[in-house]
Amino acid sequence: MTTPPASHTPLAFARARALISASALHHNLKFLSGKAGVPLLWPMKANAYGHGLEVVAPVAAESDAVWGMAVATPDEALKLSAVLRGLHCCKPVMLFGASFPEEWPALVEAGIEFTVNTLAEAEALPPGARAHLKVNTGMHRLGADPAEAVEIGRRLEERGQLAAIYSHFSEAEAEDQTLSWTQFQTFQEVVRHFPNVLHHMGNSSAVLNLGPLPGVDLARPGLSSYGVMPPIETPELIPAMTVQARITYLHSAAAGERVGYNGLSTLTRDTLIATLPVGYADGYPRRATGQAEVLIAGERRPVLGRVCMDHMMVDATGLDVRPGDWVTLWGHDAQGNALHISELAAWSDMAEYEILTRLGGRVERFAAP
C-alpha cells in the first residue's frame, strides 16, 4: 500500500496516530463481496468512516472486490476523484448526497456519478452527467416515490444518463426481516422496467443477514468493510483501525489525591500518572469518563479523571514506561492485545459509527500492513 502524502506528519513524529491495516481492509472487502455474491460500491464517506480517504483509497484501487466508491458530499467526491487519478485508477465515484448547480461543472468534469431523487433533478441534470436514481422503499430519507420512479428513470434513460437504480434498507439488522423483504419487493417492481442498468441496495446488515439479493449487481457495505459490525456477530471481519497516542508526561501522585476536572477520581494508592495528548477534541468520547481503559505496556489500565479537550490521564503504576511510548486507545497493541472499539462505544453509550467518524484531524492516519 502506498505511503501517506508528504504533507502528513512523519510517523516518527506523530503525537497520536491511527494505523490503518491494508490487509484487514482487503480481507473484509473480499469476504463481504463473497457474502453478497456481487462486487462492491464501497462507501467511503466521512473521510472513509474516519479511516482517512488518502490512506484507504489505494486499497479500493487495488481490490478486485471493489467496482467503485461512494461518498456523501461534492467536496468528498472531488477529493476522492483527485486521489484516484493520482493512483491511475479509473473506478467510478458516486455521490450519495445533494449538489448545487454551481458545483456541477467540476463534478461532471471529474466524472462523478450523481444521485437523482426527483423529476426536477433529472430535468436539471447537466449534459454529460450520469445518474443513479434513488428509490424510497421505506427509509423516507431520500429517494423518489416508487410510483414516480419509473417515470423519472425513463426520462433519464431517454437522455442516456441513467447509470443505475438504487435504494436503502432501513432495518436490515432486525431479527424480523419482513420489512426488509417488503422493501426489496418494492425495489424489484421498479427495477424490472430497467434491465440494462445497474441495481444496488444492500448495506452492511443486508449483506450479512440477507445474503445475495436476486437481480442486484452491486452491494454497499459501509461499516462492516472497515471491520466493525454491531450488533451482528461477525467474527470473519477484522477491524482495520488501531488508534494510539504517545505518553507526553509522567508524574507521581499520592494516595488520596484527586485527579482531573472536579476531582472526579480519588487515588486509592500512590499512583504513576501518564498523560496522553488526546482528548474529546480529537474524537475520544468525553462520555467514556469513569469507565474507559487503554492498553499501556501490554496491560489494560483505567483512564483517570475526566477526559479533557486535549489530554487524558492513565494509571501507569508499576509499569516500565517513559515519555514517547505508545498507548493504544482502541485496536491492537504491539504485544497483540486487543481493545475493541465496541467496548469504547459501550463505555460511551455511543455507536461505533460516531466514534470513528468523529476522529479528529490531529490524529494522523498512516497505512499499515
C-alpha positions in Angstrom: 0.0 0.0 0.0 1.2 3.5 -0.8 2.5 5.8 2.0 0.5 8.8 3.2 1.1 12.1 1.3 4.2 14.1 2.2 2.0 16.7 3.9 1.3 14.2 6.7 3.4 14.3 9.8 6.1 11.5 9.6 5.2 8.5 11.7 8.2 9.1 13.9 7.0 12.5 15.0 3.2 11.9 15.3 1.7 12.6 18.8 -1.4 10.5 18.0 -1.9 8.1 15.2 -4.5 5.9 13.5 -2.8 2.9 11.9 -5.0 1.5 9.0 -4.4 -2.1 8.1 -4.5 -2.6 4.3 -4.6 -6.4 4.8 -7.6 -6.2 7.1 -9.5 -4.0 4.6 -8.7 -6.3 1.7 -9.8 -9.3 3.7 -13.1 -7.6 4.7 -13.9 -6.4 1.2 -13.3 -9.9 -0.3 -15.4 -11.5 2.4 -18.3 -9.1 2.0 -18.3 -9.3 -1.8 -18.4 -13.1 -1.5 -21.2 -12.9 1.0 -23.2 -10.6 -1.3 -22.3 -12.5 -4.4 -21.5 -9.3 -6.3 -18.8 -6.6 -6.4 -18.9 -3.6 -4.1 -19.8 0.0 -4.4 -17.7 0.9 -1.4 -18.9 3.7 0.9 -16.0 6.0 1.7 -18.0 9.0 3.1 -17.0 10.9 6.2 -13.3 10.5 5.4 -13.6 6.8 4.8 -15.5 6.3 8.1 -12.8 8.2 9.8 -10.0 6.0 8.4 -8.6 8.6 6.1 -9.5 8.9 2.4 -6.0 9.2 1.1 -4.9 6.1 3.2 -7.9 3.9 2.2 -8.2 4.9 -1.5 -5.2 2.8 -2.6 -7.0 -0.3 -1.2 -10.1 0.5 -3.2 -7.9 1.0 -6.3 -6.2 -2.4 -5.8 -9.1 -4.5 -4.7 -10.8 -6.8 -7.2 -13.9 -6.8 -4.9 -14.4 -3.1 -5.4 -16.4 -1.9 -8.5 -16.5 1.7 -7.4 -16.7 4.1 -4.4 -19.4 6.3 -3.0 -19.3 9.5 -0.8 -21.8 11.9 0.7 -20.7 15.4 -0.5 -19.4 17.1 -3.6 -16.2 18.0 -1.8 -15.6 14.4 -0.8 -16.3 13.3 -4.4 -13.8 15.7 -5.9 -11.2 14.9 -3.3 -11.5 11.2 -3.8 -11.5 11.6 -7.6 -8.3 13.5 -7.4 -6.7 10.9 -5.2 -7.7 8.1 -7.6 -6.3 9.9 -10.6 -3.0 10.1 -8.8 -3.2 6.3 -8.4 -4.1 5.9 -12.1 -7.4 4.3 -11.0 -10.5 4.8 -13.2 -13.1 3.2 -10.9 -16.3 5.2 -10.7 -17.1 7.6 -7.9 -20.7 8.1 -6.9 -22.2 10.9 -5.0 -24.9 9.9 -2.5 -25.9 13.4 -1.4 -27.2 16.6 -3.0 -25.2 19.0 -5.2 -26.0 22.5 -6.4 -25.8 24.0 -9.9 -22.6 25.9 -9.2 -20.9 22.6 -8.3 -22.0 20.7 -11.4 -19.3 21.7 -13.9 -16.5 20.4 -11.7 -18.4 17.2 -10.8 -19.1 16.4 -14.5 -15.5 17.2 -15.5 -14.3 14.7 -12.8 -16.8 12.1 -14.0 -18.7 11.9 -10.7 -21.9 10.0 -10.9 -24.9 11.8 -9.4 -27.9 10.8 -7.3 -31.3 11.8 -8.6 -34.4 11.8 -6.3 -37.0 13.8 -8.3 -38.1 14.5 -11.8 -37.0 18.1 -11.4 -33.5 16.9 -10.5 -33.5 14.7 -13.5 -34.5 17.5 -15.8 -31.9 19.8 -14.4 -29.1 17.3 -14.7 -26.3 18.8 -16.7 -25.2 17.3 -20.1 -22.6 14.6 -19.7 -23.7 13.7 -16.2 -24.5 10.1 -15.3 -27.1 9.4 -12.6 -28.1 6.7 -10.0 -31.9 7.0 -9.4 -32.7 6.7 -5.7 -36.0 4.9 -4.9 -37.6 5.4 -1.5 -38.8 2.0 -0.4 -39.4 2.8 3.2 -36.5 4.7 4.7 -38.2 8.1 4.0 -34.9 10.0 3.9 -34.2 10.4 0.2 -35.5 8.9 -3.0 -38.4 9.0 -5.4 -41.7 7.6 -4.6 -41.9 4.2 -6.3 -44.9 5.3 -8.3 -42.9 8.2 -9.8 -39.5 6.4 -10.0 -40.4 4.7 -13.3 -41.2 8.0 -15.0 -38.0 9.6 -13.7 -36.0 6.6 -14.8 -37.4 6.6 -18.3 -36.7 10.3 -18.6 -33.1 9.7 -17.6 -32.9 6.7 -19.9 -34.2 8.8 -22.8 -31.3 11.2 -22.2 -28.7 8.5 -22.0 -28.0 9.5 -18.4 -29.3 6.5 -16.3 -26.4 4.6 -14.9 -28.1 2.7 -12.0 -31.1 2.5 -9.8 -30.7 2.0 -6.0 -32.5 2.0 -2.6 -31.6 1.6 1.0 -32.7 -0.8 3.7 -34.0 0.8 6.9 -33.7 -2.0 9.4 -31.8 -4.9 7.9 -30.2 -5.6 11.3 -33.5 -6.6 12.8 -34.3 -10.2 13.7 -37.6 -10.0 11.8 -36.7 -9.3 8.1 -40.3 -8.9 7.0 -39.9 -5.2 6.3 -36.6 -5.7 4.5 -38.1 -8.2 2.1 -41.1 -5.8 1.6 -38.7 -3.0 0.7 -36.8 -5.3 -1.7 -40.0 -6.4 -3.4 -40.9 -2.7 -3.9 -37.5 -2.1 -5.3 -37.8 -5.0 -7.7 -41.1 -3.6 -9.0 -39.3 -0.5 -10.1 -36.0 -2.0 -11.5 -37.8 -4.6 -13.6 -38.5 -1.7 -16.0 -34.8 -1.0 -16.4 -32.9 -4.3 -17.0 -30.0 -2.6 -18.8 -28.6 -0.5 -15.9 -27.0 -1.5 -12.6 -29.1 -2.2 -9.5 -27.8 -1.8 -5.9 -29.4 -1.9 -2.4 -27.6 -4.0 0.2 -25.9 -2.2 3.1 -23.8 -4.0 5.7 -26.7 -5.5 7.6 -28.4 -6.7 4.4 -25.2 -8.3 3.1 -24.7 -10.2 6.4 -28.3 -11.0 7.2 -29.9 -11.4 3.7 -27.1 -12.6 1.6 -27.2 -12.4 -2.2 -30.2 -10.4 -3.4 -31.7 -11.7 -6.7 -31.1 -9.4 -9.7 -28.8 -7.0 -7.8 -25.5 -6.1 -9.4 -23.6 -4.3 -6.5 -23.6 -4.2 -2.7 -22.8 -1.2 -0.5 -21.4 -2.5 2.9 -20.1 0.5 4.8 -19.1 0.0 8.5 -18.5 -3.7 8.1 -16.0 -3.2 5.4 -13.8 -1.4 8.0 -14.2 -4.4 10.3 -16.9 -3.3 12.7 -20.4 -4.7 12.7 -22.6 -4.2 15.7 -24.9 -5.8 16.7 -24.4 -8.6 14.3 -21.7 -11.1 15.5 -19.3 -11.4 12.5 -16.0 -13.0 13.6 -14.8 -13.0 10.0 -14.4 -9.3 10.0 -11.1 -7.7 11.0 -11.1 -4.2 12.5 -8.8 -2.1 10.3 -8.0 0.8 12.7 -5.8 1.0 15.7 -5.6 4.4 17.5 -2.6 5.2 19.6 -1.2 8.2 21.5 2.2 8.9 22.9 2.9 9.5 26.6 3.9 13.1 26.9 4.2 13.5 30.7 4.7 11.2 33.7 4.4 12.1 37.3 3.5 10.5 40.6 0.6 11.5 42.9 0.0 10.3 46.4 -3.0 8.2 47.7 -5.9 10.4 48.4 -5.1 13.0 45.7 -7.9 13.8 43.3 -7.3 13.7 39.5 -8.7 15.9 36.8 -11.6 18.4 36.5 -13.9 18.3 39.5 -11.5 15.8 41.2 -13.5 13.1 39.6 -11.0 10.3 40.5 -9.6 9.9 44.1 -6.5 7.8 44.1 -6.6 4.8 46.4 -2.8 4.3 46.2 0.3 6.1 45.3 0.0 6.3 41.5 2.2 6.9 38.5 0.1 9.0 36.1 0.7 9.0 32.3 -0.7 11.9 30.4 -1.6 11.4 26.7 -2.1 14.2 24.2 -5.6 13.1 23.1 -9.0 14.3 24.3 -12.5 14.9 23.2 -11.4 17.5 20.6 -9.7 14.6 18.9 -12.8 12.5 19.0 -12.2 10.4 22.1 -15.6 10.4 23.8 -15.8 12.5 26.9 -18.7 10.3 27.9 -16.3 7.4 28.4 -15.1 9.2 31.6 -15.1 6.8 34.6 -15.3 3.6 32.5 -12.6 3.8 29.8 -9.5 1.7 29.7 -6.4 1.7 27.5 -3.6 -0.7 26.6 -0.3 0.5 28.1 2.9 -1.6 28.2 0.8 -4.7 27.4 -1.7 -4.1 30.2 -5.2 -2.7 30.4 -5.3 0.3 32.7 -8.1 2.8 33.6 -8.3 6.3 32.3 -8.2 8.6 35.4 -10.4 11.7 35.9 -12.5 13.4 33.3 -11.4 13.1 29.7 -10.2 16.6 28.7 -10.3 18.5 25.5 -6.7 17.8 24.6 -5.5 15.3 27.2 -6.3 12.2 29.1 -4.6 10.7 32.1 -3.9 7.0 32.6 -2.8 4.9 35.6 0.7 3.6 34.7 1.6 2.4 38.3 4.3 -0.3 38.3 4.8 -0.2 34.5 8.1 0.3 32.7 7.1 3.3 30.6 8.6 6.6 29.6 7.6 9.7 27.6 7.3 8.9 23.9 5.9 5.3 24.5 2.8 4.5 22.5 -0.5 3.8 24.3 -3.4 2.0 22.5 -6.8 3.7 22.8 -8.5 1.0 20.7 -7.3 -1.7 18.3 -4.2 -3.9 18.9 -1.1 -3.1 20.8 2.5 -4.3 20.0 2.0 -7.3 22.3 -1.1 -8.5 20.3 -3.6 -7.5 23.0 -7.0 -6.1 21.7 -9.3 -3.4 22.9 -12.3 -3.3 20.5 -14.0 -0.1 19.5 -17.3 -1.7 20.6 -16.0 -1.6 24.2 -15.3 2.1 23.9 -18.7 2.6 22.3 -20.4 0.8 25.2 -18.5 2.8 27.8 -19.6 6.0 26.0 -23.2 5.0 25.2 -22.4 5.8 21.6 -22.5 4.0 18.2 -19.2 2.8 16.7 -20.1 5.0 13.7 -20.0 8.1 15.8 -16.6 7.4 17.3 -14.9 6.5 14.0 -16.3 9.5 12.1 -15.5 11.9 14.9 -11.8 11.0 15.0 -10.2 14.4 14.5 -7.5 15.7 12.1 -4.9 15.9 14.9 -4.8 12.1 14.9 -2.6 11.3 11.9 -3.6 8.5 9.6 -1.0 6.0 8.4 -1.1 3.0 6.2 -0.1 -0.3 8.0 0.4 -3.8 6.6 
